[in-house]
Amino acid sequence: MICLDAITPTKDGILLEVEVSPKSDKFRISGYNEWRKALEVKIKSVPQKGKANKEIINEFSKITQHHVEIMSGHKSHHKTLKIYDMDEKELLNILKHYF
């Protein structure tokens, strides 16, 4: 199960730390990295011209049904996502289906 260390509540949503691995066969949430305190995510896209970032935003928007934005890590494997109008409990409830 995801550790709460990857989630930070804010006044208008939550911040979620993710560690991204590109060039997978499909998008999937593969686990939780305790050392990096981040959700491990595998994506299909290559990290070129924003393709990977677009896939991450689109997939997390579909999963959560909320607006998602990358706050930091645009050119890094480690990213901070902001999911608007969502709380920790709601996100954990969604993510438990992936573990």
C-alpha positions in Angstrom: 0.0 0.0 0.0 1.1 3.5 -0.7 2.8 5.3 2.2 1.5 8.7 3.2 5.0 10.1 2.8 4.4 10.6 -0.9 1.2 12.7 -0.3 1.2 16.3 1.0 -2.2 18.0 1.6 -2.6 21.6 0.4 -5.5 24.0 0.7 -6.7 23.3 -2.8 -5.8 19.7 -3.3 -2.8 17.4 -2.7 0.8 17.0 -3.9 1.9 13.6 -5.0 5.5 12.5 -5.4 6.1 10.1 -8.4 9.1 8.3 -9.8 8.6 7.8 -13.5 10.0 5.0 -15.7 9.5 5.6 -19.4 9.2 3.2 -22.4 7.0 0.6 -20.7 4.5 -1.6 -22.6 1.6 0.3 -20.9 0.9 2.9 -18.3 0.7 1.5 -14.8 1.3 2.3 -11.1 3.8 -0.3 -10.1 4.4 0.3 -6.4 5.8 2.6 -3.8 9.5 3.4 -3.4 10.1 3.7 0.3 13.6 5.1 -0.2 12.5 7.9 -2.5 9.2 8.3 -0.8 7.4 8.3 -4.2 4.8 6.3 -6.1 6.4 4.3 -8.9 4.8 4.9 -12.3 5.6 3.2 -15.6 4.6 5.0 -18.8 4.6 4.1 -22.5 6.0 7.5 -23.8 9.6 8.4 -24.3 10.8 11.5 -22.4 11.0 13.8 -25.5 9.2 17.0 -26.3 6.9 16.7 -23.3 5.3 13.4 -24.4 6.0 11.7 -21.1 4.6 14.6 -19.1 1.4 14.7 -21.2 0.9 11.0 -20.6 1.3 11.4 -16.9 -1.1 14.3 -16.7 -3.7 12.5 -18.9 -3.5 9.2 -17.1 -3.6 10.7 -13.6 -6.5 12.9 -14.7 -8.4 9.8 -15.9 -7.7 7.8 -12.7 -8.6 10.6 -10.3 -11.3 12.4 -12.3 -9.6 15.7 -11.2 -7.4 18.3 -12.8 -3.7 17.3 -12.5 -0.6 19.5 -13.0 3.1 18.8 -12.8 4.5 21.2 -10.2 8.2 20.2 -10.4 10.4 17.8 -12.2 9.4 18.5 -15.8 12.8 17.2 -17.0 13.4 14.6 -14.3 12.2 11.1 -13.4 11.1 12.4 -10.1 8.1 14.6 -10.3 5.7 16.4 -8.0 2.1 16.3 -9.2 -0.7 18.5 -7.9 -4.1 17.0 -7.9 -6.7 19.7 -7.4 -9.9 19.4 -5.3 -8.9 16.0 -3.8 -7.9 14.8 -0.4 -5.5 12.1 0.9 -8.3 9.7 1.8 -9.9 9.9 -1.7 -6.6 9.3 -3.4 -5.6 6.4 -1.2 -9.0 4.9 -1.9 -8.4 5.1 -5.7 -4.8 3.8 -5.4 -5.6 0.8 -3.4 -7.0 -0.8 -6.6 -3.5 -0.7 -8.1 -1.8 -2.6 -5.3 
